[in-house]
């Protein structure tokens, strides 16, 4: 491997870590092992509360980041029905509760079908979207109101994989294109069901040809690196 010429690999990002934090840790280990500062970037941010496939590119391969970001992605997610949070996940406390009367497996599958194809989606205000040059989440955390415009996204598949009628929790598998926010999808699914919803678990299982089985375990990255045949400068 030649990390200066450029390598592309994926790690399994841990829970409660930013994508930048994960990248910084890998950069430190690479630079410490190789003896020079490694240029590295990631192809597609994962929220701190999400886990899974995070593609990293080094050296000249960083030029491929934009192309990699456009690849189809697959997620598995668990939603809590009957309530919402400001961020549409568990980063914030529940801010409202809603009735769940009439929600059953048949109703959920009927609603899910409405979100397949080309749709409009308003990104979460707690997101990295920019408003007048500022990150939306920074404005929200500063107490400011944020309004974001709908964006065109594409969802290839949504599959209901589990539904617990007692806990009012549902699990889904989503295959989608660039720019899709699964947190926003949870919000919109809750509304379409005449209730509310937020994410309790999100895991990215695939980006293009990189699936979770091909990822390097974050906690054992150094061990993985030590096993590689590295071309030295």
VENDA-V808679 format. One record per pair of residues at least 24 apart in sequence whose C-alpha atoms are under 10 Angstrom apart, sorted by the first residue. I is the first residue (numbers start at 1). J is the second residue. D is the distance in Angstrom with one decimal. If there is no record, write none. Layout:
# VENDA-V808679
((I J D) (I J D))
This chain:
# VENDA-V808679
((1 225 9.9) (1 228 7.0) (1 229 5.9) (1 230 4.6) (1 231 5.7) (1 232 8.8) (2 58 9.0) (2 59 8.7) (2 229 8.9) (2 230 6.0) (2 231 5.1) (2 232 7.2) (2 233 8.5) (3 30 8.6) (3 31 9.9) (3 34 8.9) (3 38 7.3) (3 39 8.4) (3 40 9.0) (3 57 8.7) (3 58 5.7) (3 59 5.9) (3 60 8.6) (3 61 8.8) (3 230 8.1) (3 231 8.1) (3 232 9.0) (3 233 9.6) (4 36 9.7) (4 37 9.6) (4 38 7.0) (4 39 7.5) (4 40 9.4) (4 58 6.6) (4 59 4.4) (4 60 6.8) (4 61 8.7) (4 231 9.2) (4 232 9.1) (4 233 8.2) (5 58 7.8) (5 59 5.5) (5 60 5.5) (5 61 7.3) (5 231 9.7) (5 233 9.9) (6 38 9.9) (6 39 9.0) (6 40 9.1) (6 57 6.9) (6 58 4.9) (6 59 4.4) (6 60 4.8) (6 61 4.5) (6 62 7.4) (6 63 9.4) (6 64 9.9) (7 40 9.4) (7 56 8.2) (7 57 5.8) (7 58 5.3) (7 59 7.1) (7 60 8.1) (7 61 6.0) (7 62 8.6) (8 40 9.7) (8 41 9.9) (8 42 9.6) (8 43 9.9) (8 55 7.1) (8 56 5.8) (8 57 4.6) (8 58 6.6) (8 59 9.4) (8 61 6.7) (8 62 8.4) (8 64 9.0) (8 65 9.5) (8 68 10.0) (9 42 9.8) (9 53 9.8) (9 54 8.5) (9 55 5.8) (9 56 5.5) (9 57 6.7) (9 58 8.9) (9 210 8.2) (9 214 8.6) (9 215 7.4) (9 216 7.9) (10 42 9.1) (10 43 9.5) (10 52 9.2) (10 53 6.1) (10 54 5.3) (10 55 4.2) (10 56 5.7) (10 57 8.6) (10 207 9.3) (10 210 7.0) (10 211 8.6) (10 212 8.4) (10 213 9.9) (10 214 7.2) (10 215 4.9) (10 216 6.2) (10 217 9.1) (10 218 9.5) (11 51 9.9) (11 52 7.5) (11 53 5.9) (11 54 5.4) (11 55 6.5) (11 56 7.5) (11 210 9.8) (11 212 8.3) (11 213 9.9) (11 214 8.3) (11 215 4.7) (11 216 4.5) (11 217 6.0) (11 218 5.9) (11 219 9.7) (11 221 8.3) (12 51 6.7) (12 52 4.5) (12 53 5.1) (12 54 6.3) (12 55 8.9) (12 203 9.6) (12 204 8.9) (12 205 9.1) (12 211 9.7) (12 212 7.0) (12 213 9.2) (12 214 9.1) (12 215 5.6) (12 216 6.2) (12 217 5.6) (12 218 5.8) (12 219 9.1) (13 46 8.1) (13 47 9.8) (13 48 8.8) (13 49 9.8) (13 50 7.9) (13 51 5.1) (13 52 5.1) (13 53 6.5) (13 54 6.2) (13 55 9.6) (13 203 9.3) (13 204 9.3) (13 215 9.2) (13 216 9.3) (13 217 8.1) (13 218 6.4) (13 219 9.4) (14 48 8.2) (14 49 8.4) (14 50 7.7) (14 51 5.3) (14 52 7.2) (14 53 9.8) (14 54 10.0) (14 203 9.9) (14 217 9.0) (14 218 7.1) (14 219 8.6) (15 46 10.0) (15 47 9.0) (15 48 6.3) (15 49 5.3) (15 50 5.9) (15 51 5.4) (15 52 8.7) (15 201 9.8) (15 202 9.5) (15 203 9.4) (16 47 8.2) (16 48 4.6) (16 49 4.9) (16 50 7.4) (16 51 8.3) (16 91 9.6) (17 46 9.1) (17 47 8.0) (17 48 4.7) (17 49 7.2) (17 50 8.4) (17 51 8.6) (18 45 8.3) (18 46 7.2) (18 47 6.4) (18 48 4.5) (18 49 8.3) (18 50 9.0) (18 51 9.8) (19 43 9.8) (19 44 8.6) (19 45 5.8) (19 46 5.8) (19 47 7.2) (19 48 7.0) (19 50 9.6) (19 51 9.6) (19 54 7.6) (20 45 8.2) (20 46 9.3) (20 48 9.6) (21 48 9.4) (22 48 9.9) (22 54 9.0) (22 56 9.9) (22 218 8.0) (23 54 9.0) (23 55 9.6) (23 56 7.5) (23 57 9.9) (25 218 9.1) (25 221 9.5) (26 56 9.1) (26 218 8.3) (26 221 7.4) (26 222 8.6) (26 225 10.0) (27 56 9.9) (27 58 9.1) (29 221 8.1) (29 222 6.7) (29 225 8.7) (30 58 10.0) (30 221 9.4) (30 222 8.3) (30 225 7.9) (33 222 8.7) (33 225 8.5) (33 226 8.6) (34 230 8.7) (34 231 9.5) (34 232 7.5) (34 233 8.8) (35 232 9.5) (35 233 9.6) (36 233 9.4) (41 65 7.6) (42 66 9.7) (42 68 9.4) (42 69 9.0) (43 67 8.6) (43 68 6.1) (43 69 5.2) (43 70 9.0) (43 71 9.7) (43 207 9.4) (44 68 8.1) (44 69 5.5) (44 70 8.9) (44 71 9.8) (44 73 10.0) (44 178 8.9) (44 179 9.2) (44 207 9.2) (45 69 9.2) (45 128 9.2) (46 202 9.5) (46 203 9.1) (46 204 8.2) (47 89 9.9) (47 91 9.9) (47 127 8.7) (47 128 9.8) (47 181 9.9) (47 183 9.7) (47 202 9.0) (47 203 9.9) (48 91 8.9) (49 89 8.1) (49 90 7.7) (49 91 7.4) (49 199 9.5) (49 200 8.8) (49 201 7.6) (49 202 7.3) (49 203 9.0) (50 75 9.9) (50 77 9.3) (50 89 9.7) (50 199 9.7) (50 200 9.5) (50 201 6.9) (50 202 4.9) (50 203 5.5) (50 204 7.5) (51 75 9.8) (51 201 8.7) (51 202 6.6) (51 203 4.8) (51 204 6.3) (51 205 8.7) (52 76 9.9) (52 202 8.5) (52 203 5.2) (52 204 4.6) (52 205 5.9) (52 206 8.1) (52 207 9.8) (52 211 8.9) (52 212 6.5) (52 213 10.0) (52 215 8.3) (52 217 9.9) (53 203 8.0) (53 204 5.5) (53 205 6.0) (53 206 6.2) (53 207 6.8) (53 210 7.4) (53 211 6.8) (53 212 5.8) (53 213 9.3) (53 214 8.9) (53 215 6.6) (53 216 9.2) (54 204 8.3) (54 205 9.6) (54 206 9.1) (54 207 8.2) (54 210 9.1) (54 211 9.8) (54 212 9.3) (54 215 8.2) (54 216 9.7) (55 206 9.9) (55 207 7.9) (55 208 10.0) (55 210 7.9) (55 215 8.7) (68 178 9.8) (68 207 8.0) (68 208 7.5) (68 209 9.9) (69 177 9.2) (69 178 6.7) (69 179 9.0) (69 207 8.3) (69 208 9.0) (70 177 7.0) (70 178 5.3) (70 179 8.6) (70 207 9.1) (70 208 8.7) (71 176 9.0) (71 177 6.8) (71 178 6.9) (71 206 9.6) (71 207 6.2) (71 208 5.0) (71 209 8.6) (71 210 10.0) (72 154 9.6) (72 155 9.4) (72 156 8.8) (72 175 7.0) (72 176 5.8) (72 177 4.9) (72 178 6.8) (72 206 8.0) (72 207 5.9) (72 208 5.4) (72 209 9.0) (73 155 9.7) (73 156 9.7) (73 174 8.1) (73 175 5.7) (73 176 5.5) (73 177 6.2) (73 178 7.7) (73 180 9.2) (73 204 7.4) (73 205 7.7) (73 206 5.4) (73 207 4.5) (73 208 6.3) (73 209 9.4) (73 210 9.4) (73 211 9.3) (74 156 9.6) (74 157 9.1) (74 158 9.8) (74 173 7.2) (74 174 5.6) (74 175 4.4) (74 176 6.4) (74 177 8.9) (74 203 8.6) (74 204 5.9) (74 205 5.5) (74 206 4.9) (74 207 6.6) (74 208 8.7) (74 211 8.7) (75 158 9.6) (75 172 8.2) (75 173 5.7) (75 174 5.2) (75 175 6.5) (75 176 8.4) (75 182 8.2) (75 202 7.0) (75 203 5.6) (75 204 4.3) (75 205 5.4) (75 206 7.1) (75 207 9.2) (76 158 9.7) (76 159 9.4) (76 160 9.9) (76 161 9.0) (76 171 7.2) (76 172 5.7) (76 173 4.5) (76 174 6.3) (76 175 9.0) (76 182 9.4) (76 201 8.0) (76 202 6.0) (76 203 5.4) (76 204 6.5) (76 205 7.0) (76 206 9.8) (77 160 9.9) (77 161 9.5) (77 170 8.3) (77 171 5.5) (77 172 5.4) (77 173 6.5) (77 174 8.0) (77 182 8.0) (77 183 9.3) (77 186 9.0) (77 199 7.0) (77 200 7.6) (77 201 5.3) (77 202 4.5) (77 203 6.4) (77 204 8.7) (78 160 10.0) (78 161 9.5) (78 162 8.8) (78 163 9.4) (78 169 6.9) (78 170 5.7) (78 171 4.2) (78 172 6.5) (78 173 9.1) (78 186 9.0) (78 197 9.9) (78 198 8.5) (78 199 5.9) (78 200 5.6) (78 201 5.0) (78 202 6.7) (78 203 9.3) (79 163 9.6) (79 168 8.5) (79 169 5.6) (79 170 5.3) (79 171 6.2) (79 172 8.2) (79 183 9.3) (79 186 6.7) (79 187 9.4) (79 189 9.5) (79 190 9.0) (79 196 9.8) (79 197 6.2) (79 198 5.5) (79 199 4.5) (79 200 5.6) (79 201 7.2) (79 202 9.0) (80 164 9.9) (80 167 8.0) (80 168 6.3) (80 169 4.7) (80 170 6.8) (80 171 9.0) (80 186 8.9) (80 190 9.0) (80 196 8.3) (80 197 5.4) (80 198 5.5) (80 199 6.3) (80 200 6.5) (80 201 9.4) (81 165 9.8) (81 167 8.4) (81 168 5.4) (81 169 5.8) (81 170 7.6) (81 186 9.1) (81 187 9.7) (81 189 9.3) (81 190 6.6) (81 191 9.9) (81 193 9.1) (81 195 7.1) (81 196 5.7) (81 197 4.4) (81 198 6.9) (81 199 9.1) (82 167 9.8) (82 168 7.3) (82 169 9.1) (82 190 7.6) (82 191 9.8) (82 193 9.6) (82 194 9.1) (82 195 5.5) (82 196 4.8) (82 197 5.9) (82 198 8.7) (83 187 9.7) (83 190 8.4) (83 195 7.4) (83 196 4.8) (83 197 5.3) (83 198 6.9) (84 186 9.4) (84 187 7.6) (84 190 8.5) (84 195 9.0) (84 196 5.5) (84 197 5.3) (84 198 5.4) (84 199 9.0) (85 187 9.2) (85 196 9.2) (85 197 8.2) (85 198 6.5) (85 199 9.1) (86 124 8.8) (86 125 8.5) (86 126 7.8) (86 140 9.8) (86 198 9.2) (87 124 6.7) (87 125 7.3) (87 126 5.6) (87 127 8.4) (87 137 9.3) (87 183 7.7) (87 184 8.9) (87 187 9.4) (87 198 8.3) (87 199 9.2) (88 124 7.6) (88 125 9.7) (88 126 8.7) (88 182 9.2) (88 183 5.4) (88 184 6.9) (88 185 9.2) (88 186 7.1) (88 187 6.3) (88 188 10.0) (88 196 9.6) (88 197 7.4) (88 198 4.6) (88 199 6.2) (88 200 9.1) (89 182 9.7) (89 183 6.5) (89 184 9.4) (89 186 8.7) (89 187 9.3) (89 197 8.8) (89 198 5.1) (89 199 4.4) (89 200 6.1) (89 201 8.1) (89 202 9.1) (90 198 7.6) (90 199 6.7) (90 200 6.1) (90 201 8.5) (91 126 9.8) (91 199 9.6) (91 200 9.5) (94 198 8.9) (96 196 8.2) (96 197 10.0) (97 195 8.2) (97 196 7.1) (97 197 9.1) (98 190 9.4) (98 191 9.9) (98 194 8.3) (98 195 5.2) (98 196 6.0) (98 197 9.0) (99 194 8.0) (99 195 5.9) (99 196 8.2) (100 165 9.6) (100 168 7.7) (100 190 9.6) (100 193 8.3) (100 194 7.7) (100 195 6.0) (100 196 8.4) (101 193 9.7) (101 194 9.0) (101 195 8.7) (102 193 8.7) (102 194 9.1) (102 195 10.0) (103 165 8.2) (103 168 8.5) (103 193 7.0) (103 194 8.6) (103 195 8.8) (104 163 8.2) (104 164 9.2) (104 165 7.0) (104 168 9.1) (104 193 9.7) (105 160 8.5) (105 162 8.8) (105 163 6.7) (105 164 9.0) (105 165 8.3) (105 170 9.0) (107 192 10.0) (107 193 7.6) (108 160 8.0) (108 163 9.0) (108 170 8.9) (108 189 8.5) (108 190 9.6) (108 192 9.1) (108 193 7.2) (109 158 9.1) (109 159 8.0) (109 160 6.8) (110 193 9.6) (111 189 7.2) (111 190 9.6) (111 192 6.6) (111 193 6.9) (112 157 9.3) (112 158 6.5) (112 159 7.7) (112 160 8.0) (112 172 9.4) (112 185 10.0) (112 189 7.3) (112 192 9.0) (112 193 9.6) (113 157 8.7) (113 158 7.4) (113 159 8.9) (114 158 9.8) (114 189 9.4) (114 192 9.1) (115 154 8.9) (115 155 7.0) (115 156 9.2) (115 157 8.7) (115 158 7.8) (115 185 8.5) (115 188 9.2) (115 189 8.5) (115 192 9.9) (116 154 7.5) (116 155 5.1) (116 156 6.0) (116 157 6.1) (116 158 6.8) (116 174 9.6) (116 175 9.5) (116 176 9.1) (117 153 8.2) (117 154 5.4) (117 155 5.1) (117 156 6.0) (117 157 8.1) (117 158 10.0) (117 176 9.1) (118 152 6.8) (118 153 5.8) (118 154 4.5) (118 155 6.6) (118 156 8.7) (118 177 9.8) (119 150 9.4) (119 151 8.2) (119 152 5.8) (119 153 5.6) (119 154 6.2) (119 155 7.7) (120 149 9.5) (120 150 5.7) (120 151 5.4) (120 152 4.7) (120 153 6.2) (120 154 8.6) (120 180 9.8) (121 148 9.9) (121 149 8.4) (121 150 5.0) (121 151 5.3) (121 152 6.4) (121 153 6.8) (121 154 9.6) (121 179 9.3) (121 180 7.8) (121 181 8.2) (121 184 7.2) (121 185 7.8) (121 188 8.5) (122 147 9.1) (122 148 6.4) (122 149 5.9) (122 150 4.2) (122 151 6.1) (122 152 8.9) (122 153 9.9) (122 180 9.6) (122 181 8.8) (122 184 7.0) (122 185 9.2) (122 187 10.0) (122 188 9.3) (123 147 9.5) (123 148 6.7) (123 149 7.7) (123 150 7.0) (123 151 7.5) (123 179 8.7) (123 180 8.1) (123 181 6.5) (123 182 9.4) (123 183 8.5) (123 184 6.1) (123 185 9.1) (124 148 8.0) (124 181 7.6) (124 182 9.6) (124 183 7.2) (124 184 5.8) (124 185 9.6) (124 187 9.0) (125 184 9.5) (126 183 10.0) (127 181 9.2) (127 183 10.0) (151 179 8.2) (151 180 9.0) (152 178 9.7) (152 179 8.4) (152 180 8.9) (153 177 6.6) (153 178 7.0) (153 179 6.4) (153 180 6.0) (153 181 9.2) (154 178 7.7) (154 179 8.6) (154 180 7.5) (155 180 8.0) (168 197 9.7) (169 197 9.1) (169 198 9.9) (169 199 9.7) (169 200 9.1) (170 197 9.7) (170 199 9.7) (170 200 9.9) (171 199 9.6) (171 200 9.7) (171 201 8.9) (171 202 9.7) (172 202 9.8) (173 202 9.9) (173 203 9.7) (173 204 9.8) (173 205 9.5) (174 204 9.4) (174 205 9.8) (175 204 9.9) (175 205 9.8) (175 206 8.9) (175 207 9.7) (176 207 9.9) (177 207 9.8))
